[in-house]
Amino acid sequence: MELNKQLKIEGKKVLIIGNRSHKNMWDELILLGTIKLLQKQWKEIYISAYNISWLKSFFKQFINIDEIGFLREIPKWFRSFRKFIKDWGRKTIKKYKEMDSVIVWGGEILTEELPNNYRYWLVSIFPCLKKHKNIYLMGGIQVPKKWYNKKLFSFLLKKTNYIYARDLDSVYGLKKYWFENTEFFMDTSFFAYDWNIIKNANHKKQKYIIINVNKNWERFLENISNDIKDFLSNWYKILYVPVAKWKNSQYNDIQYYKQIKEKHKKHNSSFEVLDWENAFDNFIKKLAKAELVISTRLHLFLISSFVGTKTKVYPYQKKILKMQDVIKNLID
């Protein structure tokens, strides 16, 4: 599989839209990699974000944020939209309309595994639809089966110039559907950080494993608990990474850390949280020194693969299986 490092985006002013600043490590690394690719082309970059101050604080570890324009994201419901307009939304929408190109890029951005996904992204780019813009979709994209999602999807595709899909399954599905302007492009988190510096440092493995689970972990509860039990019996420490830190149960990973500790409460002193937010370099070095990473989230599996740490992944969604194939083909 060829790794293309040239992201072809038309126009000078480029707006990147996604689930930005919702404190999900993977979305932020996807965004960071996209920014770095566009900076090599001297683009004027703008980011649509929920929590602008938090995103700036996180990105200060990696880039000069003074070179980036930050815009408030378009709200997804009518009540929040009215409030958005009442505050300073008019100026923001005007900025949206000034863009030459718009990139919609997340993880698995279009999939029926997540409710309202197709409507969600149309609302996000709504201010850019009236005047012609260069619109690009990037990430994992699944052709919907439900009729109303197909209508939304087809409408979005008619507005879209090009799609950079992060797996070949998405590319083939789009072409079979009718959309030809698509090609494979690696998940841009790959370009967010110099993973090879960490990978080639030959870190000596230490006696701990790293765990992350999400809301779908219950189906793997017995398997993961047995994994943890085996390592605890051999005096390993268990480091838990809260990849997602959002407010609701779906994206608040720390609640599952508490559940895991409760299940193995005789070994509470062997558990600790490994955070990624404030000292990302230290987090990556810790990851590289782990004996094993066990995860139900795609996010941690990919980063671990980038730095060469052995992984055991419990695939709760199709996207994990697709990206396992991508990583295998890149290594081969």
Secondary structure, DSSP 8 states (H G I E B T S, - for coil): ----------SSEEEEESSTTSSBHHHHHHHHHHHHHHHTTT-EEEEEES-HHHHHHHHTTTS-GGGEEEEE---SSHHHHHHHIIIIIHHHHHHHHH-SEEEEE-SS-B-TTSTTHHHHHHHHTGGGSSS--EEEEEE-B----SHHHHHHHHHHHHH-SEEEESSHHHHHHHHHHT--SEEE---GGGGSS-HHHHHTT-----SEEEEE--GGGGGGHHHHHHHHHHHHHTT-EEEE---BB-SSGGGBTHHHHHHHHHHTGGGGGGEEE---SS-HHHHHHHHHH-SEEEESSHHHHHHHHHHT--EEE---SHHHHHHHHHHHHHH-
